[in-house]
Amino acid sequence: MKIIYFAKIREIIGKKTEKVDIPDNISTIEQLLFYLTTLGEEYNHALNDINKIHVACDQEYVGRDFNFKDCQEIAIFPPVTGG
């Protein structure tokens, strides 16, 4: 699965994109985010507040319960801040 990271998440993880082998038992966005936090300390730090993270599947925003198995790419965005 191709995963694209944006803004602060990209900075912390240190990658713009990567291919990740997702275990077969993971099918929802929420499960995917929890799984990614297990890939290393930088992932855990970048994704530590998954309730505020925004996710898109093939360029369309999706919810936590969305089944991503048919997606070509997942984009992960940090919480939106204003100023």
Backbone as numpy.savetxt, mean C-alpha at the origin, in Angstrom:
# Nx Ny Nz CAx CAy CAz Cx Cy Cz
2.84 -8.48 -7.89 1.99 -7.31 -7.89 2.89 -6.08 -7.89
2.60 -5.14 -8.78 3.34 -3.88 -8.81 2.72 -2.94 -7.79
3.56 -2.39 -6.91 3.11 -1.46 -5.90 3.86 -0.15 -6.10
3.12 0.95 -6.08 3.69 2.28 -6.25 3.48 3.05 -4.95
4.55 3.67 -4.46 4.48 4.42 -3.22 4.60 5.92 -3.54
3.87 6.75 -2.79 3.88 8.18 -3.02 4.29 8.96 -1.78
4.85 10.13 -2.03 5.17 11.14 -1.03 5.96 10.59 0.16
5.49 10.84 1.35 6.21 10.45 2.58 6.45 8.94 2.65
5.48 8.15 2.18 5.65 6.69 2.20 6.84 6.31 1.31
6.94 6.90 0.14 8.07 6.65 -0.77 9.39 7.02 -0.11
9.42 8.16 0.56 10.64 8.62 1.22 11.09 7.64 2.29
10.16 7.18 3.10 10.52 6.29 4.22 10.94 4.91 3.72
10.19 4.35 2.78 10.51 3.02 2.27 11.74 3.07 1.38
11.93 4.18 0.68 13.11 4.35 -0.17 12.95 3.77 -1.56
11.70 3.57 -1.98 11.41 3.02 -3.30 10.20 3.73 -3.88
10.26 3.96 -5.19 9.09 4.52 -5.88 8.11 3.40 -6.23
8.63 2.31 -6.76 7.81 1.15 -7.12 8.57 -0.11 -6.78
7.83 -1.20 -6.69 8.45 -2.52 -6.54 7.45 -3.59 -6.88
7.95 -4.75 -7.21 7.12 -5.94 -7.41 7.16 -6.72 -6.11
5.99 -7.07 -5.59 5.89 -7.81 -4.34 5.11 -9.09 -4.59
5.67 -10.21 -4.14 4.95 -11.48 -4.20 4.00 -11.53 -3.01
2.72 -11.51 -3.30 1.70 -11.51 -2.26 1.23 -12.94 -2.02
1.24 -13.40 -0.78 0.73 -14.74 -0.48 -0.73 -14.90 -0.95
-1.08 -16.09 -1.35 -2.42 -16.38 -1.88 -3.55 -16.10 -0.89
-3.27 -16.18 0.40 -4.32 -15.98 1.40 -4.63 -14.50 1.67
-3.93 -13.60 0.99 -4.16 -12.17 1.16 -4.93 -11.67 -0.05
-6.12 -11.11 0.18 -6.94 -10.70 -0.95 -7.54 -9.29 -0.82
-7.59 -8.74 0.38 -8.17 -7.41 0.54 -7.06 -6.36 0.75
-7.41 -5.12 0.52 -6.46 -4.03 0.71 -5.97 -3.99 2.16
-6.87 -4.17 3.10 -6.47 -4.15 4.50 -5.45 -5.25 4.79
-5.70 -6.45 4.32 -4.75 -7.56 4.51 -3.41 -7.24 3.85
-3.46 -6.64 2.67 -2.24 -6.28 1.97 -1.43 -5.26 2.77
-2.07 -4.24 3.29 -1.35 -3.23 4.06 -0.71 -3.84 5.30
-1.44 -4.70 6.00 -0.85 -5.38 7.16 0.32 -6.25 6.74
0.19 -6.94 5.62 1.29 -7.77 5.13 2.52 -6.92 4.82
2.33 -5.80 4.16 3.47 -4.95 3.81 4.22 -4.48 5.05
3.52 -4.26 6.15 4.20 -3.82 7.37 5.16 -4.88 7.91
5.02 -6.11 7.46 5.91 -7.19 7.93 7.18 -7.30 7.09
7.29 -6.53 6.02 8.43 -6.66 5.11 9.70 -5.99 5.61
9.60 -5.22 6.68 10.79 -4.57 7.23 10.40 -3.38 8.07
11.36 -2.90 8.82 11.12 -1.79 9.74 10.66 -0.54 9.00
11.24 -0.27 7.82 10.84 0.93 7.07 9.39 0.84 6.59
8.94 -0.35 6.22 7.54 -0.54 5.81 6.62 -0.34 7.01
7.00 -0.91 8.13 6.20 -0.77 9.35 6.08 0.70 9.74
7.18 1.42 9.63 7.17 2.84 9.98 6.32 3.64 8.98
6.49 3.38 7.69 5.78 4.14 6.66 4.28 3.87 6.67
3.89 2.66 7.04 2.48 2.26 6.97 1.87 2.07 8.35
2.46 2.69 9.35 2.06 2.43 10.73 0.63 2.84 11.07
0.06 3.75 10.31 -1.32 4.17 10.58 -2.17 3.86 9.35
-2.42 2.58 9.13 -3.07 2.16 7.88 -4.49 2.70 7.74
-5.10 3.14 8.84 -6.45 3.68 8.75 -6.49 5.04 8.05
-5.35 5.69 7.92 -5.30 7.00 7.26 -4.68 6.93 5.87
-4.22 5.78 5.46 -3.58 5.62 4.16 -4.65 5.45 3.08
-4.39 6.03 1.93 -5.29 5.92 0.78 -4.67 4.96 -0.23
-5.52 4.17 -0.88 -5.05 3.16 -1.82 -5.86 3.23 -3.10
-5.17 3.08 -4.22 -5.83 3.01 -5.52 -5.45 1.70 -6.20
-6.41 1.13 -6.89 -6.19 -0.08 -7.68 -6.39 0.31 -9.14
-5.36 0.14 -9.93 -5.43 0.52 -11.35 -6.01 1.92 -11.52
-5.51 2.86 -10.73 -5.80 4.29 -10.79 -7.20 4.67 -10.32
-7.84 3.81 -9.53 -9.13 4.15 -8.92 -9.06 3.89 -7.43
-9.45 4.89 -6.64 -9.42 4.72 -5.19 -10.36 3.59 -4.77
-9.89 2.82 -3.79 -10.66 1.69 -3.29 -10.64 1.69 -1.77
-11.59 0.96 -1.18 -11.69 0.84 0.27 -10.88 -0.32 0.81
-10.84 -0.41 2.13 -10.06 -1.44 2.83 -10.53 -2.86 2.52
-11.83 -3.02 2.25 -12.37 -4.36 2.02 -12.33 -4.77 0.55
-11.76 -3.93 -0.30 -11.70 -4.21 -1.74 -10.81 -5.42 -2.02
-11.27 -6.33 -2.88 -10.47 -7.48 -3.30 -9.61 -7.06 -4.48
-8.30 -7.03 -4.28 -7.38 -6.50 -5.28 -6.81 -7.54 -6.24
-7.23 -8.77 -6.16 -6.61 -9.85 -6.93 -6.58 -9.63 -8.44
-7.53 -8.87 -9.00 -7.54 -8.61 -10.44 -6.80 -7.34 -10.83
-6.19 -6.67 -9.88 -5.48 -5.42 -10.15 -4.11 -5.67 -10.78
-3.72 -4.75 -11.62 -2.37 -4.80 -12.20 -1.38 -4.05 -11.33
-1.85 -2.97 -10.69 -0.98 -2.19 -9.81 -1.78 -1.59 -8.66
-1.09 -1.42 -7.56 -1.66 -0.81 -6.37 -0.82 0.43 -6.06
-1.48 1.55 -5.84 -0.81 2.78 -5.46 -1.17 3.10 -4.01
-0.16 3.46 -3.23 -0.36 3.72 -1.80 0.05 5.16 -1.52
-0.90 5.92 -0.92 -0.71 7.33 -0.64 -0.79 7.58 0.86
0.02 8.51 1.36 -0.08 8.85 2.79 -1.32 9.68 3.05
-1.61 9.94 4.33 -2.74 10.81 4.64 -2.57 12.17 3.97
-3.65 12.76 3.55 -3.61 14.07 2.93 -3.51 15.12 4.02
-2.59 16.06 3.82 -2.45 17.15 4.78 -2.67 18.47 4.05
-3.11 19.43 4.76 -3.35 20.74 4.16 -2.47 21.79 4.81
-2.53 22.96 4.25 -1.72 23.98 4.86 -1.89 25.33 4.27
